[in-house]
Amino acid sequence: AEEHKRFLLALEKARIQTIYLEKRVGEILSEADAAIFHSHLMILEDRGFIGKITTLIDDGLSALRAVNQVVNDDVNAFSRMEDPYLRERSADMEDIGRRICDALNGNQRSHEKLRENRIIVARELLPSDLAVMDHGKVIGIATEKGNLNAHAAIMARALGIPAVFGVEGLLKQVGVRSELIVDGTSGCVYLNPDSSIKLEYERLQGEYDLKQRALEGIRDLPAQTTDGCRVALLANIGLLNDLRVAHLHGAEGVGLYRTEFPFMARNSFPGRLEQAAIYRKVLEGFPGLPVTIRTLDIGGDKGLGYFPHPKEDNPFLGWRSIRISLDREDIFREQLAAILLASAHGKCNMMFPLISGVDEVRCIRRILDEVKEELAREGKEYDAGIGVGIMVELPAAVMSAEMLAKEVDYFSIGTNDLIQYTLACDRNNQRVKKWYDPHHPAVLHSIKKVADAAARAGKPATVCGEMAGEPISALLLIGLGIRSFSLSAPNIPRVKEAIRRTSLKQARRIADQVLGMESALAIKEYLETAKRDLGLD
């Protein structure tokens, strides 16, 4: 009973602290940036999360050990995920666990008021650490753990603080009085740089400032080639606090909203009304602009602690994504209903991942029609004409593109997985990473085939993935017939700049040259030359 009492008191302290952090970040930045702490709050109030800890206390564990065990299990689950964006959510669980453990141990974390400008060097920086810092005096951040997808990194970018995450051995080499240059653009940290490096970085800083002013100047201008070809630039997002970053960089809507994280941030399946409320906020964040919501994409590297999933020899070729949704119609119908309910509040599309053929699409359509009828009987409002699209990420979908184009309203070509499945190459496996090549002829001809099938059917085709964020690749894709990209929001300005200084004729010339080549190496060399000729970074 005593340990239960200690845990509940600590939980309440952590909850109050989280409310404070949410309020502080909301005041400094925006409500969207503060949304990470709202998701922390939802976990702290989640009955499943609390229940797992109290069960362990019932089994005889101390409150501290019970919290550590549950949090560590969740941290490990996230850490094993392939998707770097989702993998970095493990830091959020660490942050939540630390707050509870600090309350249990009576620790009061204080942050010294900085008297002068400082670069923060740490093993790891969690969102709550950054939230309470004196941002006016923090001129740079370097850490041993983390990457660009970490919430602390996202917050640092929003605050305009140069930051490099994941520098091995950093703390062993840096002292209190060390001089550092933190290059957030290249991801490099220079320890005690000599005068020539300092002078070079003073020059680079001046160039960077000019470049940023130029990019800011085109933020509200269209992504249009010099000869008038209009291209849509949409953002990939996973959390509500990504909305501000998307707006900051001039996104014209959301091309991919990943619905996995709202599920992963809980310890039981969220109901349709809870899901609908989240989706509605995303739609209201982009009034009048398109928002594409992808249905649950779990399995493979993305698991849910409360959802039993069989151990498989080849999880990426196993029970995952749309296959789980179609097998578990109860979960699928709830999500479809939630998306439909939210669709009354914006320009909403729904998208289905890992589609291999028309049979899956027809099955989805049947279930969707039944859910629509159910909502209509209940008198619920929804967009009856909501767009229905699929992700093309399997070779089977590429080969079936002509047939699939008759069944859906649009295609979204998921290049990350398409490359992986086409080349049978795990992009996160360092041993085979050199074979993961977005410019392999098989990949480029696959994209061309899908773009042509969509054009013949009068349906739009978007490219969604890292490939769209590289300016020269974006121009190549335009030449292949793509007119819409969904990419990481910070990449939008430089892709837009490349589009605005290039003609459609030039982009088609690049594509024609590449399609005539048989070697991935030759394509890469040609694109490097084209990049220099066009004056692209």
Secondary structure, 3 states (H helix, E strand, C coil): CHHHHHHHHHHHHHHHHHHHHHHHHHHHCCHHHHHHHHHHHHHHCCHHHHHHHHHHHHCCCCHHHHHHHHHHHHHHHHHCCCCHHHHCCHHHHHHHHHHHHHHHHCCCCCCCCCCCCEEEEECCCCHHHHHCCCCCCEEEEEECCCCCCCHHHHHHHHHCCCEECCCCCHHHHCCCCCCEEEECCCCEEEECCCHHHHHHHHHHHHHHHHHHHHHHHCCCCCEECCCCCEEEEEEEECCCCHHHHHHHCCCCCEEEEECHHHHHCCCCCCCHHHHHHHHHHHHHHCCCCEEEEECCCCECCECCCCCCCCCCCCHHHCCCCHHHHHHCHHHHHHHHHHHHHHHHHCEEEEEECCCCCHHHHHHHHHHHHHHHHHHHHCCCCCCCCCEEEEEECCHHHHHCHHHHHCCCCEEEEEHHHHHHHHCCCCCCCCCCHHHCCCCCHHHHHHHHHHHHHHHHHCCCEEEECHHHHCHHHHHHHHHCCCCEEEECHHHHHHHHHHHHCCCHHHHHHHHHHHHCCCCHHHHHHHHHHHHHHCCCC
